[in-house]
């Protein structure tokens, strides 16, 4: 990026588009317009907002490509509605709404950098059950698209029993079981989360191959007897010491010869690449007490401390799709 004055000033104003979009999401504009176009006055009356405010907001959404305007009525393009209407089966709105919460947390970034974690809000992982459902839903919008590609990269051909640690909505459990009909799985997560996963998988033909184990991996031992364990998007919320303890628990849960696969950001040694990982480390600074992103060298050292051997980078990281494996001797 050439560092011209215009470039830097543009960087300082990037928040504008994001805030316009997030406000539209909070007001659920895209769901409102999925069935038929409406005027600004109709929208103002429907959602009880000011006419001036909603008109200016709607007009700003048009050049962003999120709405269209004709004869003083606003339309939501079909491809936008498919992603941003809460009623759409392909909606990514849970992820967007998670970002709405992130906006408020990131507003404290200067104070957090200045004074440290004692000034942070409670961790997103300590949220209410309703916020937790939003978080799990947001993770699912990412995972269900990414999971089949991750499973293909892992190639767990010989594995028969998967332990999905912090398995969330069950997206990865589902992807593994669909790809490998002889595999069974244990999904381990907090009680409220395993209920979400059980409800989501109840109508699939996979449900009889899944054991739902409720617990807290910070406090409890993991279910034993598995030959493959997955830690997907978990280690970034932890300190190095917390990760070593989690790896030790995973080691004990695996059979001899068992394999642990970590899916997460895997940073360059200087922690500046990939760009998304460097930005995500800032998110962990804001929303967790001790979390960060880690390099392959750091992950490898922690795994070795827990007893794992034959540690390899299966796939380099671009968008939290880095994969590291280690084996229990």
C-alpha positions in Angstrom: 0.0 0.0 0.0 1.6 3.3 -1.1 1.7 5.6 2.0 0.2 8.8 0.5 -1.8 11.3 2.5 -5.0 10.2 0.8 -4.3 6.6 1.6 -3.8 7.3 5.3 -6.8 9.5 5.5 -8.9 6.8 3.8 -7.6 4.3 6.3 -8.9 6.6 9.1 -12.3 6.7 7.6 -12.8 3.0 6.8 -15.1 2.7 9.8 -17.8 4.6 8.0 -18.9 1.9 5.7 -18.7 -0.7 8.4 -20.9 1.4 10.8 -23.5 2.1 8.1 -23.7 -1.6 7.3 -23.9 -2.7 11.0 -26.6 -0.2 11.8 -28.7 -1.6 8.8 -28.1 -5.1 10.2 -29.2 -4.1 13.7 -32.3 -2.6 12.2 -32.9 -5.7 10.2 -33.4 -3.8 7.0 -32.5 -6.6 4.7 -35.1 -9.0 6.1 -37.7 -6.2 5.9 -37.1 -5.7 2.2 -36.8 -9.4 1.2 -40.5 -9.7 0.0 -41.2 -6.3 -1.6 -39.7 -2.8 -2.0 -40.6 -0.1 0.4 -40.3 3.7 0.6 -38.3 5.4 3.3 -41.5 6.5 5.0 -42.9 3.0 5.0 -39.7 1.6 6.5 -39.7 4.4 9.1 -43.3 3.6 10.1 -42.6 -0.1 10.2 -39.6 -0.1 12.4 -40.4 3.1 14.3 -37.3 5.2 13.4 -36.9 8.8 12.2 -37.6 9.6 8.5 -34.5 11.7 8.2 -32.3 9.1 9.8 -33.5 6.1 7.8 -33.5 8.0 4.5 -29.9 9.0 4.9 -29.0 5.5 6.0 -30.8 3.8 3.1 -29.3 6.2 0.5 -25.8 5.3 1.8 -26.5 1.6 1.4 -27.2 2.0 -2.3 -23.7 2.9 -3.5 -22.4 0.1 -1.3 -24.3 -2.3 -3.4 -26.4 -3.6 -0.5 -29.7 -1.9 -1.7 -31.1 -0.6 -5.0 -33.3 2.5 -5.3 -36.0 3.2 -8.0 -38.9 5.5 -7.9 -38.2 6.4 -4.3 -38.5 2.8 -3.2 -35.7 0.6 -1.9 -35.0 -3.0 -3.0 -32.8 -5.6 -1.6 -31.0 -7.6 -4.4 -31.7 -11.3 -4.3 -28.0 -12.2 -3.7 -27.8 -9.8 -0.8 -31.1 -11.0 0.7 -29.8 -14.6 0.5 -27.0 -13.7 2.8 -28.4 -10.9 5.0 -32.1 -11.8 5.6 -32.5 -13.5 8.9 -35.2 -15.7 7.2 -32.8 -17.1 4.5 -31.4 -20.6 5.0 -28.0 -19.3 3.8 -28.0 -16.2 6.1 -24.7 -15.1 7.5 -26.5 -12.7 9.9 -25.3 -14.5 13.1 -21.8 -13.6 12.1 -22.7 -10.0 11.3 -24.4 -9.6 14.6 -21.3 -11.0 16.4 -19.5 -8.1 14.7 -22.0 -5.7 16.0 -20.9 -6.7 19.5 -17.3 -6.6 18.4 -17.7 -2.9 17.4 -18.6 -2.0 21.0 -15.8 -4.0 22.4 -13.2 -2.6 20.0 -14.2 0.9 21.0 -12.2 0.3 24.1 -9.0 -0.8 22.3 -7.0 2.3 23.1 -7.7 1.9 26.8 -7.0 -1.8 26.7 -3.6 -1.2 25.1 -2.9 1.6 27.6 -4.0 -0.1 30.8 -4.3 -3.8 30.1 -6.9 -6.5 30.4 -8.2 -5.2 33.8 -10.1 -2.5 31.8 -11.7 -5.0 29.3 -15.3 -6.0 29.3 -16.1 -9.6 30.3 -14.8 -12.2 27.8 -17.1 -13.1 25.0 -16.7 -16.7 26.3 -18.3 -15.7 29.6 -21.4 -14.3 27.9 -25.0 -15.0 28.7 -26.7 -18.0 27.1 -28.4 -15.8 24.5 -25.1 -14.2 23.6 -23.6 -17.7 23.5 -26.2 -18.8 21.0 -25.4 -15.8 18.8 -21.7 -16.7 19.0 -22.3 -20.4 18.2 -24.6 -19.4 15.3 -21.9 -17.0 14.0 -19.3 -19.8 14.1 -21.6 -22.1 12.3 -22.0 -19.7 9.4 -18.2 -19.9 8.9 -17.7 -23.6 9.7 -20.3 -25.2 7.6 -18.7 -23.8 4.4 -15.2 -24.4 5.5 -15.5 -27.7 7.3 -15.6 -30.0 4.2 -12.4 -28.5 2.9 -10.7 -28.8 6.2 -11.7 -32.5 6.5 -10.3 -33.1 3.0 -7.0 -31.5 3.9 -6.7 -33.6 7.1 -7.4 -36.9 5.3 -8.3 -38.9 8.4 -8.6 -42.2 6.4 -7.7 -44.6 9.2 -9.5 -42.8 12.1 -12.6 -44.5 13.6 -13.4 -42.3 16.6 -13.2 -38.5 16.6 -13.1 -36.3 19.6 -14.3 -32.8 18.6 -13.2 -30.6 21.5 -15.2 -27.4 21.8 -17.3 -28.7 18.9 -19.8 -25.9 19.0 -22.7 -26.4 16.6 -21.3 -29.7 15.3 -20.3 -28.4 11.9 -16.9 -30.3 11.9 -18.4 -33.4 13.5 -20.9 -33.5 10.7 -18.3 -32.9 8.0 -16.1 -35.7 9.3 -19.0 -38.2 9.6 -20.4 -37.4 6.2 -17.0 -37.9 4.6 -16.2 -41.1 6.5 -19.2 -43.4 7.0 -17.3 -45.8 9.4 -16.4 -43.0 11.8 -18.1 -42.2 15.1 -17.7 -39.0 17.0 -17.8 -37.5 20.5 -18.7 -33.8 20.6 -17.4 -32.2 23.8 -18.5 -28.7 24.8 -20.4 -26.8 27.5 -23.8 -28.2 28.4 -25.7 -25.3 26.8 -23.6 -25.7 23.6 -24.0 -29.4 23.3 -27.8 -28.9 23.5 -27.5 -26.5 20.5 -25.5 -29.1 18.6 -27.8 -32.0 19.5 -30.9 -30.0 18.3 -29.2 -29.1 15.0 -28.0 -32.7 14.3 -31.2 -34.4 15.5 -32.9 -34.4 12.1 -29.8 -35.8 10.3 -29.0 -39.4 9.8 -25.8 -38.9 11.7 -27.3 -38.5 15.1 -26.8 -42.2 16.1 -23.1 -41.9 15.4 -22.5 -38.9 17.7 -22.0 -38.9 21.5 -22.6 -35.6 23.1 -20.4 -35.1 26.2 -21.0 -32.0 28.3 -18.2 -30.4 30.2 -15.7 -27.6 30.5 -12.2 -28.3 29.1 -10.7 -25.8 31.5 -11.9 -27.9 34.4 -12.8 -31.4 33.3 -10.9 -34.3 31.8 -11.8 -35.1 28.2 -13.6 -38.4 27.2 -11.0 -41.1 26.5 -10.5 -43.7 23.8 -10.3 -41.7 20.6 -7.8 -42.0 17.7 -8.4 -38.5 16.3 -8.9 -35.3 18.2 -9.8 -31.9 16.7 -9.2 -28.5 18.3 -10.9 -26.1 15.8 -10.6 -22.4 16.5 -9.9 -23.0 20.2 -6.3 -22.2 20.9 -6.4 -18.5 20.1 -8.7 -17.9 23.1 -6.0 -19.3 25.5 -2.7 -18.3 26.9 0.3 -20.6 26.1 0.0 -22.2 29.5 -3.7 -22.9 29.1 -3.0 -24.5 25.7 -0.3 -26.8 27.1 -2.7 -28.0 29.8 -5.4 -28.6 27.1 -2.9 -30.5 24.9 -2.1 -32.7 27.9 -5.8 -33.5 28.5 -6.1 -34.3 24.8 -3.0 -36.5 24.9 -4.7 -38.5 27.7 -7.9 -38.8 25.7 -6.1 -40.3 22.7 -5.2 -43.9 22.2 -1.5 -44.7 21.5 -0.8 -43.6 18.0 -3.7 -41.1 18.1 -3.6 -37.9 16.2 -4.4 -34.3 17.3 -5.2 -31.8 14.6 -5.3 -28.0 15.4 -7.2 -25.7 13.1 -6.5 -22.0 13.8 -4.5 -19.0 12.6 -0.8 -20.1 12.3 1.3 -17.1 12.2 4.7 -16.3 10.7 7.6 -16.3 13.2 7.4 -12.5 13.5 3.6 -12.6 14.0 2.9 -10.2 11.1 1.4 -12.6 8.6 -1.2 -13.6 7.5 -2.8 -10.2 7.8 -6.0 -11.6 9.1 -4.2 -13.4 11.8 -2.5 -10.2 12.9 -5.8 -8.4 13.1 -7.4 -11.4 14.9 -4.8 -11.2 17.6 -6.1 -7.7 18.3 -9.6 -9.1 18.6 -8.2 -11.6 21.1 -6.6 -8.7 23.0 -10.0 -7.1 23.2 -12.3 -10.0 23.9 -10.2 -12.5 25.9 -8.1 -12.2 29.1 -5.0 -14.0 27.7 -5.7 -15.1 24.1 -3.6 -14.4 21.0 -2.5 -16.0 17.7 0.5 -18.3 17.6 3.2 -19.3 15.2 3.9 -22.8 14.1 7.1 -22.8 16.2 5.1 -21.8 19.3 2.4 -24.4 18.7 5.0 -27.1 18.1 6.9 -26.2 21.3 3.7 -26.4 23.3 2.7 -29.7 21.8 6.1 -31.2 22.5 5.7 -30.0 26.1 2.5 -32.0 26.3 4.2 -35.2 24.9 3.2 -35.0 21.2 5.7 -36.1 18.5 5.8 -35.9 14.7 4.4 -32.4 14.7 3.8 -31.0 11.2 2.2 -28.1 9.4 -0.4 -29.8 7.2 -1.7 -26.6 5.7 -0.5 -23.0 5.9 -2.9 -20.3 7.1 -4.8 -17.8 5.1 -8.1 -17.3 6.8 -7.9 -19.3 10.0 -7.5 -22.5 8.0 -4.0 -23.3 9.2 -3.7 -27.0 10.2 -1.1 -28.5 12.6 -0.9 -32.1 13.5 0.8 -34.0 16.3 0.8 -37.7 17.4 0.7 -39.5 20.7 3.5 -42.1 20.6 
